[in-house]
Every structure is written in structure tokens, then in C-alpha cells.
Amino acid sequence: MNQKKIRLPYFLAVLNAVIIGLSFLFAKIVLDYASPLDTLAFRFAISFLLMSIPVAFRWVKLSYRNKPLYKVLLLATMYPLGFFTLQGYGLQHASSAEGGILYAFTPVVTLIIASLFLKEATNVLQKLSIFLSVFGVVFIFVMKGSSIDLSNLLGISLLLLTCVAFAGYTVLARSLSKQFKPAEITYLMMGIGFVFFLITSFTSHASAGTLHHLFAPLTSGTFIGSILFLSVVSSLVTALTSNYILSKMEASRMSVFANLSTIVSMTAGALFLGEEVTVYHLIGSVLIIAGVIGTNTLGRKKELDSPIQAN
């Protein structure tokens, strides 16, 4: 068996967590210049147009003939449309800390959905490892003094739905990897996100008479640099790699890697923003890493390079 092919999905899963963790810094920067909706419009416009270049020159060959495109549309309604929309409105009624705590439960939701729809089997040690990783994230937030305010029921409900949306995307993308190439799924996702968020943002500005504000952030070099990272690296690259990983790895095993982004975000905050790192940060990080390793090493050994992906 080619060891490089076995290790590549794990490497990309860790890389995705690093990118997502860093994206929080750049997201904070762009929100100083543009609204969340405008930011999403720029992100997916750049991502889609950039990926359209190799597609137009046939460097990346896509074929959708006789394939269930409606399933990809359903996928896109979960992520990016559902996830980002629910997250945006959820954070209007809840704190970012509450969002971080609730997002940590995504691997648990993914485990449940994957077992129901994909019949993915996980043993007791794997389940305990997933819960250990989740506990590590929650432990860090709770020790920081964060908690969930049950009076913010609307915000909490919307943020919980983001877990369901992302888990649904993970499971459906795993299923669609039998019929579509990762690039084919990604291109449609970026295109649908581009059209939806651009129309929504344009309509919002047109109704408010503020169309001139839409392109105002592009006068800032800081905004341009940050939005390019979010568009190219955080959106396009992670979408391509996620869809590739899901063609090689079970959804329940991949989802737990997302909690590594908490460690990356914490480290980036310490390095670039001077945020304090304490003992409980280190303890929580150890729990997260142990959970990720346990989930992916304590189960049945399967060949990750099985021919699940469509050719």
C-alpha cells in the first residue's frame, strides 16, 4: 500500500484545521471594513472566479453529465449557504464564545448522522475519543469564564443548527464522493455561494440606497489582503481538500479534526494579538489532540485509498 496516499488525507485534515484556526484572525480584520454579508459576497466571488480560470482553460476538467446535480444543490444549501447564514444570525443573538462551545459538538452530530445515513461504524473507544476532543474545547471556553446563556434561546438554536448543517454537509459530501470528483463538488459549491451571497448583498444595499458602500472596502490594502486569504485559502483550498478527504476518510473520523482549529486559533491569538495562554489552555489542547488521535487510531484499520472517488 502506498504510504503517502494513506498519510495525505490526515495531513490535509490537519492543514484544514490550521487554516480554519487562522481564518478567525482575518475574519476579525475584514469585519472592521465590511458587514458579514458583504464579506461572504466577496469571499465566494473571488473563490468562484479564481477556480473558473483553470476550468475555462480545461486545466481542470469537470463533467456533470448524467450526475445527480440536485444532490450537490442540497449539499450547498447546508454548506456554505445554511452554515454561514445560520452562523451570522446566530451570533447576532449569542456570543462568539457560545458559538465556539456549540460548534465543538459538530463531531458528535456528525457521528450520529453518519451512523444513520452512511452506516459508519465506530467502536466504544472511538466514541469516547470524540467526546474527549469535544470536552477539551468546552473545557477551554468554560475555564476562560465563558458559558451558555439559556436566555439567548434563539441564538443558541441557530448555532446548534450550524452544527447540523455542517455535519449534514460532511455526510452528504462523503456520499457524493462516489459520483463526483472533489473539484466538481467544490466548483458547484463556490458557484452557488457566489450567486446567493452576491444577490443577497446587492439587494440589501439597493433597498437601503447604499450601493456605493459595497465596494468601499476595496480601497484598503489590509482588507484586500485579508479577504484574499479568506477567499483563496480559507474557502477554496479548504473546500477542495475537505471534499478530497471525504472521498478517502469516514465522515465521523474527519469531523473531529475540526476541533484542532481551537488550538490554532488560541496559538495565533497568543503570537499575534498577545493573548494569554494558561495551564487550562494546555490541558484542553492535550485533550483535543488525544481525542483526534484516538478517533483515528483506535478503530478498525481501513485502507484510506479505497476506490470510492468517481473517476
C-alpha positions in Angstrom: 0.0 0.0 0.0 1.3 3.5 -0.9 2.0 5.1 2.5 2.0 8.6 1.0 -1.6 8.1 -0.1 -2.6 6.9 3.3 -1.0 9.9 5.1 -2.2 12.6 2.7 -5.8 12.7 4.0 -4.5 13.1 7.6 -2.1 15.8 6.6 -4.8 17.7 4.7 -7.2 17.3 7.7 -4.6 18.9 10.0 -3.9 21.6 7.4 -7.6 22.4 7.2 -7.7 22.8 11.0 -4.7 25.2 10.8 -6.3 27.3 8.1 -9.7 27.5 9.9 -8.0 28.5 13.1 -6.1 31.3 11.3 -9.2 32.4 9.5 -10.7 33.8 12.7 -7.9 36.4 12.8 -8.6 37.5 9.2 -12.3 37.4 9.7 -12.0 39.9 12.6 -10.0 42.2 10.4 -12.4 42.2 7.4 -15.4 42.8 9.7 -13.8 46.2 10.6 -14.3 47.2 6.9 -17.4 45.4 5.7 -20.6 43.7 7.0 -20.7 39.9 7.4 -22.9 39.6 4.3 -20.7 41.7 2.1 -17.7 39.8 3.3 -19.3 36.5 2.2 -20.1 38.0 -1.2 -16.5 39.0 -1.7 -15.2 35.6 -0.4 -17.3 33.5 -2.7 -17.0 35.8 -5.7 -13.2 35.6 -5.6 -13.2 31.9 -4.9 -15.5 31.1 -7.8 -13.8 33.4 -10.3 -10.4 32.1 -9.3 -11.4 28.4 -9.8 -13.2 29.4 -13.1 -9.8 30.2 -14.6 -8.4 26.6 -14.7 -11.9 25.3 -15.6 -12.1 27.7 -18.5 -8.7 26.7 -19.9 -9.6 23.0 -19.3 -6.7 22.6 -16.9 -9.3 21.2 -14.5 -11.8 19.0 -16.4 -15.3 18.8 -15.0 -18.1 16.5 -16.1 -21.6 16.7 -14.8 -23.4 14.7 -17.4 -25.8 12.1 -16.1 -24.9 13.0 -12.5 -27.4 14.0 -9.7 -26.8 17.7 -9.6 -29.8 18.2 -7.3 -27.8 16.5 -4.6 -25.0 19.0 -4.9 -27.6 21.8 -4.7 -28.8 20.2 -1.4 -25.2 20.0 -0.3 -24.7 23.7 -1.0 -27.8 24.6 1.0 -26.1 23.0 4.0 -22.7 24.5 3.3 -21.9 27.2 2.5 -25.4 28.7 2.4 -27.0 27.3 5.5 -23.9 27.2 7.7 -22.8 30.8 7.2 -26.4 32.2 7.2 -27.3 30.4 10.5 -23.9 31.3 12.0 -24.3 35.0 11.1 -27.8 35.4 12.5 -26.9 33.1 15.5 -24.0 35.3 16.5 -26.3 38.3 16.5 -28.2 36.8 19.4 -25.4 34.9 21.1 -21.7 35.5 21.9 -18.7 34.2 19.9 -17.8 32.1 23.0 -21.2 30.4 22.9 -20.6 29.8 19.2 -17.3 28.2 19.9 -18.7 25.9 22.6 -21.6 24.8 20.5 -19.5 24.3 17.3 -17.4 21.9 19.2 -20.3 19.5 19.3 -20.2 19.2 15.5 -18.2 15.9 15.6 -20.9 14.4 17.8 -23.7 15.4 15.5 -21.6 14.1 12.5 -21.1 10.8 14.3 -24.9 10.4 14.8 -25.8 11.4 11.2 -23.0 9.3 9.6 -24.1 6.2 11.6 -27.7 6.7 10.4 -27.2 7.5 6.8 -23.8 6.1 5.9 -23.9 3.2 8.3 -20.4 4.2 9.5 -19.5 2.1 12.5 -17.4 3.4 15.3 -16.4 1.4 18.4 -16.6 2.5 22.0 -13.1 3.8 22.1 -13.6 6.0 19.1 -16.8 7.4 20.5 -15.1 8.2 23.8 -12.2 9.8 21.8 -14.7 12.1 20.0 -16.3 13.1 23.3 -12.8 13.7 24.8 -12.0 16.1 22.0 -15.3 17.9 22.4 -14.7 18.1 26.2 -11.3 19.6 25.5 -12.8 22.5 23.6 -15.6 23.1 26.1 -13.1 22.9 29.0 -11.0 25.8 27.5 -14.0 28.0 27.0 -15.5 27.3 30.4 -12.2 27.9 32.2 -12.0 31.2 30.4 -15.2 32.1 32.1 -17.4 31.5 29.1 -20.8 29.8 29.4 -24.1 29.4 27.6 -26.8 31.8 28.5 -30.0 29.9 28.1 -31.9 33.2 27.8 -30.4 33.5 24.3 -32.5 30.6 23.1 -32.9 32.0 19.5 -29.1 32.4 19.1 -28.3 29.1 20.7 -30.9 27.3 18.5 -29.4 28.9 15.3 -25.9 28.0 16.4 -26.9 24.4 17.1 -28.4 24.3 13.6 -25.0 25.3 12.2 -23.7 22.0 13.7 -26.4 20.1 12.0 -25.8 22.0 8.7 -22.0 21.3 8.7 -22.5 17.7 9.8 -25.0 17.2 7.0 -22.6 18.6 4.5 -19.8 16.3 5.8 -22.0 13.2 5.5 -23.5 14.1 2.1 -20.2 15.1 0.6 -18.8 11.7 1.7 -21.7 10.0 -0.1 -21.4 12.2 -3.2 -17.6 11.4 -3.5 -18.7 8.1 -5.1 -20.3 10.0 -8.0 -18.4 13.3 -8.2 -14.7 14.4 -8.2 -13.7 16.7 -5.4 -13.2 19.6 -7.9 -16.7 19.0 -9.3 -18.4 19.3 -5.9 -16.2 22.3 -4.9 -16.9 24.3 -8.2 -20.6 24.0 -7.8 -20.4 24.9 -4.1 -18.4 28.0 -4.8 -20.7 29.0 -7.7 -23.9 28.6 -5.7 -22.3 30.5 -2.8 -21.2 33.3 -5.2 -24.6 33.8 -6.8 -26.6 33.6 -3.5 -24.4 35.9 -1.4 -23.8 38.4 -4.2 -27.5 38.7 -5.0 -28.4 38.9 -1.3 -25.8 41.6 -0.6 -26.6 43.6 -3.7 -30.3 43.5 -2.9 -29.7 44.6 0.7 -27.6 47.6 -0.4 -30.0 48.5 -3.2 -33.0 48.5 -0.9 -31.1 50.7 1.6 -29.7 53.0 -1.0 -26.1 52.2 0.0 -24.7 50.5 -3.2 -21.7 52.9 -3.0 -20.7 51.2 0.3 -20.4 47.8 -1.3 -17.0 48.3 -2.9 -15.7 50.9 -0.4 -13.6 48.3 1.5 -11.6 47.6 -1.7 -9.7 50.9 -1.1 -8.0 49.3 1.9 -4.9 47.1 1.3 -5.5 45.4 4.7 -9.0 44.4 3.7 -7.8 43.1 0.3 -5.0 41.0 1.8 -7.3 39.6 4.4 -10.2 38.8 2.0 -7.8 37.1 -0.3 -6.7 34.8 2.4 -10.3 34.1 3.4 -11.3 33.6 -0.3 -8.4 31.6 -1.7 -7.1 29.7 1.3 -9.9 29.6 3.9 -12.8 29.0 1.4 -11.4 27.5 -1.9 -8.5 25.4 -0.6 -10.3 24.1 2.4 -13.4 23.2 0.3 -11.2 21.3 -2.2 -9.2 19.5 0.5 -12.3 18.7 2.5 -14.1 17.1 -0.4 -10.9 15.1 -1.2 -10.5 14.0 2.4 -14.2 12.8 2.5 -13.5 10.7 -0.6 -10.8 8.9 1.4 -11.9 9.1 5.1 -15.1 8.4 7.0 -17.1 11.5 7.9 -17.0 10.8 11.6 -13.2 10.5 11.6 -12.7 13.7 9.6 -15.1 15.9 11.6 -13.1 15.5 14.9 -10.1 17.3 13.2 -12.1 20.5 13.2 -11.6 20.9 17.0 -7.8 21.3 16.3 -8.7 24.7 15.0 -9.3 25.8 18.6 -5.7 25.2 19.4 -4.5 27.0 16.2 -6.8 30.0 17.0 -5.5 30.1 20.5 -1.9 29.9 19.4 -2.4 32.6 16.8 -4.0 34.9 19.3 -1.0 34.5 21.6 1.5 35.1 18.9 -0.1 38.0 17.0 -2.6 39.5 19.5 -0.7 39.0 22.7 -3.5 36.9 24.3 -2.6 34.9 27.4 -2.0 31.2 27.3 -2.6 29.5 30.6 -2.4 26.0 32.1 -6.0 25.2 31.3 -5.3 26.1 27.6 -2.6 23.5 27.6 -4.7 20.9 29.3 -7.6 21.4 26.9 -5.2 21.2 24.0 -3.9 17.9 25.2 -7.4 16.5 25.5 -8.3 17.7 22.0 -5.2 16.2 20.4 -5.7 12.9 22.3 -9.3 12.7 21.1 -8.3 13.3 17.5 -5.6 10.7 17.7 -7.8 8.2 19.5 -10.7 8.6 17.0 -8.3 7.8 14.1 -6.2 5.1 15.6 -8.5 3.1 17.9 -10.9 2.0 15.3 -10.8 -0.7 12.6 -7.9 -0.3 10.3 -9.1 0.5 6.8 -7.4 1.4 3.7 -7.9 5.1 3.1 -7.1 4.9 -0.6 -10.0 2.7 -1.4 -11.6 3.5 -4.8 -14.6 5.4 -3.5 -13.9 8.5 -5.6 -15.5 8.8 -9.0 -13.2 8.9 -11.9 
